[in-house]
Amino acid sequence: MKEIEVKILDIDPEVIVARLNELGAEKVEQGMVLASIFDFPDNRIGQAGSLLRVRKIGDRTEMVLKKRIAKGEYKMMEEIETNVADYGVAVRIFKGIGLDETRYEKYRATFRLGQVKFELDKYPAIPWFMEVEAPDEDEVQAAVAKLGFSMSQTTSMDSFEVFRKYGVTSGSFKEKGESPDYDSLFK
């Protein structure tokens, strides 16, 4: 599956949710996400513009390989994804073949409006940001405009670039002294 997205950093989630509700967007899911990114010690997966991840969202665990197609105004990735039965087992498999693990957690709320997906993310020690993902560039642009933003306010940064921007490498909310009780924002 082809993924075309942009991020909008430093958002106010209450304002965004109110606007998404006005537009008739449907909330798909919300909650804590636990993820592990894997790479070889020489970082060859990341250096190739790819990402290998195991992610647990609620009761669902996904394994995904993303390969960068292009990066400019938009981040474009080819995504190969499947569900797996057990997060811990998948992690042990990748670590067992010699891959290094970077683990992180975040809070995510996902909304859908037509074919466009809006994902509001909160990582420890990083302000809220949103990903806008659609099947093509025109739909991304239209969705960004519907929310009251311009494309000049977007970025094609990947998550690791966002981490670097805010001086964060990984971690949990507990480690950062944050108490993530965000469910009430998305009711």
Secondary structure, DSSP 8 states (H G I E B T S, - for coil): -EEEEEEE-S--HHHHHHHHHHHT-EEEEEEEEEEEEEE-TT-HHHHTTEEEEEEEETTEEEEEEEEEEEESSSEEEEEEEEEES-HHHHHHHHHHTT-EEEEEEEEEEEEEETTEEEEEEE-TTS--EEEEEESSHHHHHHHHHHTT--GGG-B---HHHHHHHTT---B-TTTTT-----GGGG-
